[in-house]
């Protein structure tokens, strides 16, 4: 069994905690300039924000006079499937930050914003960027967008991601060390635990699994506050055969580790 589904009220509960902190700032006479949030926090452990969280937070920030900034650097350009990261929460940010995959290895980032925010850059103080609008970088970015569209990689990420998640969740029914499997598209986390009920993070196990997968020529990372979440973010060309192989090899590694620990 995987961990129980999140209660429907979690998004509202976390948003209320944010609003309480915002209220404390305002009580101190401090204003808020903006709110920046990863649409799907990766360093936090490949997290999927609970439904309803960002809509409530965005509303509170705007009511306080702040801008809402979406960090979709790791999860945009359809890594999570057809919707962008922020679209999963049904919000529209004032500023959207993009990078990394936009250049497919070429150094490139972009900021997308509203007309109102863009117009503010024409006023004092003057905005200046030495490398802004670099024509070579822009050509690389346009080529990436062309390939994404031509090869239908958004649909591909959804289909292969669903297959990968299903395979990993099947593993969770057979391995007590898997406390949770979460993600969207090709943005997936496998939370390893020593005790599933207590959700005790299995940091040492995650390190062993990562190394043994590397020995089998499969590269994954680990992340999260306790470094116990297997971070799976393969290339957008990752296919069904590769997804099946990853699941098979992870199954073998977990079985071998369990045997070694019993021995």
MOHUCOR-V116727 format. One record per residue. N is the residue number from 1. RES is the residue in one letter. SS is DSSP state (~ for helix, > for strand, _ for the rest). PHI is phi as a letter, one per 30 degrees, with the letter a starting at -180 (none if undefined). PSI is psi as a letter, one per 20 degrees, with the letter a starting at -180 (999 if undefined). Layout:
# MOHUCOR-V116727
n:N res:RES ss:SS phi:PHI psi:PSI
n:N res:RES ss:SS phi:PHI psi:PSI
This chain:
# MOHUCOR-V116727
n:1 res:X ss:_ phi:none psi:p
n:2 res:X ss:_ phi:d psi:r
n:3 res:X ss:_ phi:d psi:q
n:4 res:X ss:_ phi:d psi:q
n:5 res:X ss:_ phi:e psi:q
n:6 res:X ss:_ phi:d psi:p
n:7 res:X ss:_ phi:d psi:q
n:8 res:X ss:_ phi:d psi:h
n:9 res:X ss:_ phi:d psi:i
n:10 res:X ss:~ phi:d psi:g
n:11 res:X ss:~ phi:e psi:g
n:12 res:X ss:~ phi:d psi:h
n:13 res:X ss:~ phi:d psi:g
n:14 res:X ss:~ phi:d psi:h
n:15 res:X ss:~ phi:d psi:h
n:16 res:X ss:~ phi:d psi:h
n:17 res:X ss:~ phi:d psi:g
n:18 res:X ss:~ phi:d psi:g
n:19 res:X ss:~ phi:d psi:h
n:20 res:X ss:~ phi:d psi:g
n:21 res:X ss:~ phi:d psi:h
n:22 res:X ss:~ phi:d psi:g
n:23 res:X ss:~ phi:d psi:h
n:24 res:X ss:~ phi:d psi:g
n:25 res:X ss:~ phi:d psi:g
n:26 res:X ss:~ phi:d psi:h
n:27 res:X ss:~ phi:d psi:h
n:28 res:X ss:_ phi:d psi:j
n:29 res:X ss:_ phi:i psi:j
n:30 res:X ss:_ phi:c psi:p
n:31 res:X ss:_ phi:c psi:r
n:32 res:X ss:_ phi:c psi:p
n:33 res:X ss:_ phi:d psi:g
n:34 res:X ss:> phi:a psi:r
n:35 res:X ss:> phi:b psi:p
n:36 res:X ss:> phi:c psi:p
n:37 res:X ss:> phi:b psi:p
n:38 res:X ss:> phi:d psi:p
n:39 res:X ss:_ phi:d psi:h
n:40 res:X ss:_ phi:b psi:n
n:41 res:X ss:_ phi:e psi:p
n:42 res:X ss:_ phi:c psi:g
n:43 res:X ss:_ phi:d psi:h
n:44 res:X ss:_ phi:d psi:i
n:45 res:X ss:_ phi:j psi:k
n:46 res:X ss:_ phi:h psi:l
n:47 res:X ss:_ phi:d psi:q
n:48 res:X ss:_ phi:c psi:o
n:49 res:X ss:_ phi:d psi:q
n:50 res:X ss:_ phi:d psi:q
n:51 res:X ss:_ phi:e psi:p
n:52 res:X ss:_ phi:j psi:i
n:53 res:X ss:~ phi:d psi:g
n:54 res:X ss:~ phi:d psi:h
n:55 res:X ss:~ phi:e psi:g
n:56 res:X ss:~ phi:d psi:g
n:57 res:X ss:~ phi:d psi:g
n:58 res:X ss:~ phi:e psi:g
n:59 res:X ss:~ phi:d psi:g
n:60 res:X ss:~ phi:d psi:g
n:61 res:X ss:~ phi:d psi:g
n:62 res:X ss:~ phi:d psi:h
n:63 res:X ss:~ phi:d psi:h
n:64 res:X ss:_ phi:d psi:j
n:65 res:X ss:_ phi:i psi:j
n:66 res:X ss:_ phi:c psi:r
n:67 res:X ss:> phi:c psi:q
n:68 res:X ss:> phi:c psi:o
n:69 res:X ss:> phi:c psi:p
n:70 res:X ss:> phi:c psi:p
n:71 res:X ss:> phi:c psi:n
n:72 res:X ss:_ phi:c psi:k
n:73 res:X ss:_ phi:e psi:g
n:74 res:X ss:_ phi:d psi:h
n:75 res:X ss:_ phi:c psi:j
n:76 res:X ss:_ phi:d psi:a
n:77 res:X ss:_ phi:h psi:k
n:78 res:X ss:_ phi:i psi:j
n:79 res:X ss:_ phi:e psi:h
n:80 res:X ss:_ phi:c psi:j
n:81 res:X ss:_ phi:j psi:b
n:82 res:X ss:_ phi:e psi:g
n:83 res:X ss:_ phi:d psi:q
n:84 res:X ss:_ phi:d psi:r
n:85 res:X ss:_ phi:e psi:g
n:86 res:X ss:~ phi:d psi:h
n:87 res:X ss:~ phi:d psi:h
n:88 res:X ss:~ phi:d psi:h
n:89 res:X ss:~ phi:c psi:j
n:90 res:X ss:_ phi:h psi:l
n:91 res:X ss:_ phi:b psi:r
n:92 res:X ss:_ phi:b psi:o
n:93 res:X ss:_ phi:d psi:r
n:94 res:X ss:_ phi:d psi:h
n:95 res:X ss:> phi:b psi:p
n:96 res:X ss:> phi:c psi:p
n:97 res:X ss:> phi:c psi:p
n:98 res:X ss:> phi:b psi:q
n:99 res:X ss:_ phi:a psi:b
n:100 res:X ss:~ phi:h psi:e
n:101 res:X ss:~ phi:d psi:i
n:102 res:X ss:~ phi:e psi:h
n:103 res:X ss:~ phi:c psi:i
n:104 res:X ss:_ phi:h psi:l
n:105 res:X ss:_ phi:j psi:h
n:106 res:X ss:_ phi:d psi:p
n:107 res:X ss:_ phi:d psi:o
n:108 res:X ss:_ phi:a psi:p
n:109 res:X ss:_ phi:b psi:r
n:110 res:X ss:> phi:b psi:q
n:111 res:X ss:> phi:b psi:p
n:112 res:X ss:> phi:c psi:p
n:113 res:X ss:> phi:b psi:r
n:114 res:X ss:_ phi:d psi:r
n:115 res:X ss:~ phi:d psi:h
n:116 res:X ss:~ phi:d psi:g
n:117 res:X ss:~ phi:d psi:g
n:118 res:X ss:~ phi:d psi:h
n:119 res:X ss:~ phi:d psi:h
n:120 res:X ss:~ phi:d psi:h
n:121 res:X ss:_ phi:d psi:i
n:122 res:X ss:_ phi:d psi:i
n:123 res:X ss:_ phi:c psi:r
n:124 res:X ss:_ phi:d psi:q
n:125 res:X ss:_ phi:d psi:q
n:126 res:X ss:_ phi:d psi:p
n:127 res:X ss:_ phi:c psi:p
n:128 res:X ss:_ phi:b psi:p
n:129 res:X ss:_ phi:b psi:p
n:130 res:X ss:_ phi:e psi:g
n:131 res:X ss:_ phi:c psi:j
n:132 res:X ss:_ phi:d psi:p
n:133 res:X ss:_ phi:i psi:j
n:134 res:X ss:_ phi:e psi:p
n:135 res:X ss:~ phi:d psi:h
n:136 res:X ss:~ phi:d psi:g
n:137 res:X ss:~ phi:d psi:g
n:138 res:X ss:~ phi:d psi:h
n:139 res:X ss:~ phi:d psi:g
n:140 res:X ss:~ phi:d psi:g
n:141 res:X ss:~ phi:d psi:g
n:142 res:X ss:~ phi:d psi:h
n:143 res:X ss:~ phi:d psi:g
n:144 res:X ss:~ phi:d psi:g
n:145 res:X ss:~ phi:d psi:h
n:146 res:X ss:~ phi:d psi:g
n:147 res:X ss:~ phi:d psi:g
n:148 res:X ss:~ phi:e psi:g
n:149 res:X ss:~ phi:d psi:g
n:150 res:X ss:~ phi:d psi:h
n:151 res:X ss:_ phi:c psi:j
n:152 res:X ss:_ phi:h psi:l
n:153 res:X ss:~ phi:d psi:h
n:154 res:X ss:~ phi:d psi:g
n:155 res:X ss:~ phi:d psi:h
n:156 res:X ss:~ phi:d psi:g
n:157 res:X ss:~ phi:d psi:h
n:158 res:X ss:~ phi:d psi:g
n:159 res:X ss:~ phi:d psi:g
n:160 res:X ss:~ phi:d psi:h
n:161 res:X ss:~ phi:d psi:g
n:162 res:X ss:~ phi:d psi:h
n:163 res:X ss:~ phi:d psi:g
n:164 res:X ss:~ phi:d psi:g
n:165 res:X ss:~ phi:d psi:g
n:166 res:X ss:~ phi:d psi:g
n:167 res:X ss:~ phi:d psi:g
n:168 res:X ss:~ phi:d psi:h
n:169 res:X ss:~ phi:d psi:h
n:170 res:X ss:~ phi:d psi:g
n:171 res:X ss:~ phi:d psi:h
n:172 res:X ss:~ phi:d psi:h
n:173 res:X ss:_ phi:d psi:i
n:174 res:X ss:_ phi:c psi:i
n:175 res:X ss:_ phi:b psi:o
n:176 res:X ss:_ phi:d psi:i
n:177 res:X ss:_ phi:d psi:i
n:178 res:X ss:> phi:c psi:o
n:179 res:X ss:> phi:d psi:h
n:180 res:X ss:> phi:a psi:q
n:181 res:X ss:> phi:b psi:p
n:182 res:X ss:> phi:b psi:q
n:183 res:X ss:> phi:k psi:r
n:184 res:X ss:> phi:b psi:p
n:185 res:X ss:_ phi:h psi:c
n:186 res:X ss:_ phi:c psi:l
n:187 res:X ss:> phi:b psi:n
n:188 res:X ss:> phi:b psi:q
n:189 res:X ss:> phi:b psi:p
n:190 res:X ss:> phi:c psi:o
n:191 res:X ss:> phi:d psi:o
n:192 res:X ss:> phi:c psi:p
n:193 res:X ss:> phi:b psi:q
n:194 res:X ss:> phi:d psi:h
n:195 res:X ss:> phi:b psi:o
n:196 res:X ss:_ phi:d psi:h
n:197 res:X ss:_ phi:d psi:g
n:198 res:X ss:_ phi:d psi:i
n:199 res:X ss:_ phi:h psi:k
n:200 res:X ss:> phi:d psi:p
n:201 res:X ss:> phi:d psi:p
n:202 res:X ss:_ phi:c psi:m
n:203 res:X ss:~ phi:d psi:g
n:204 res:X ss:~ phi:d psi:g
n:205 res:X ss:~ phi:d psi:g
n:206 res:X ss:~ phi:e psi:g
n:207 res:X ss:~ phi:d psi:g
n:208 res:X ss:~ phi:d psi:g
n:209 res:X ss:~ phi:d psi:g
n:210 res:X ss:~ phi:e psi:g
n:211 res:X ss:~ phi:d psi:g
n:212 res:X ss:~ phi:d psi:h
n:213 res:X ss:~ phi:d psi:h
n:214 res:X ss:~ phi:d psi:g
n:215 res:X ss:~ phi:d psi:h
n:216 res:X ss:_ phi:c psi:j
n:217 res:X ss:_ phi:i psi:k
n:218 res:X ss:_ phi:b psi:p
n:219 res:X ss:_ phi:c psi:p
n:220 res:X ss:_ phi:b psi:r
n:221 res:X ss:> phi:c psi:r
n:222 res:X ss:> phi:b psi:q
n:223 res:X ss:> phi:a psi:a
n:224 res:X ss:_ phi:j psi:r
n:225 res:X ss:_ phi:e psi:h
n:226 res:X ss:_ phi:c psi:j
n:227 res:X ss:_ phi:h psi:k
n:228 res:X ss:_ phi:c psi:j
n:229 res:X ss:> phi:c psi:p
n:230 res:X ss:> phi:d psi:p
n:231 res:X ss:> phi:c psi:o
n:232 res:X ss:> phi:c psi:o
n:233 res:X ss:_ phi:b psi:m
n:234 res:X ss:_ phi:d psi:r
n:235 res:X ss:_ phi:e psi:q
n:236 res:X ss:_ phi:d psi:i
n:237 res:X ss:_ phi:d psi:i
n:238 res:X ss:_ phi:e psi:p
n:239 res:X ss:_ phi:c psi:a
n:240 res:X ss:~ phi:d psi:g
n:241 res:X ss:~ phi:d psi:h
n:242 res:X ss:~ phi:d psi:h
n:243 res:X ss:~ phi:d psi:g
n:244 res:X ss:~ phi:d psi:g
n:245 res:X ss:~ phi:d psi:g
n:246 res:X ss:~ phi:e psi:g
n:247 res:X ss:~ phi:d psi:g
n:248 res:X ss:~ phi:d psi:g
n:249 res:X ss:~ phi:d psi:h
n:250 res:X ss:~ phi:d psi:h
n:251 res:X ss:~ phi:e psi:g
n:252 res:X ss:~ phi:d psi:g
n:253 res:X ss:~ phi:d psi:g
n:254 res:X ss:~ phi:d psi:h
n:255 res:X ss:~ phi:d psi:g
n:256 res:X ss:~ phi:d psi:g
n:257 res:X ss:~ phi:d psi:h
n:258 res:X ss:~ phi:d psi:h
n:259 res:X ss:~ phi:d psi:g
n:260 res:X ss:~ phi:d psi:g
n:261 res:X ss:~ phi:d psi:h
n:262 res:X ss:~ phi:d psi:h
n:263 res:X ss:_ phi:d psi:999
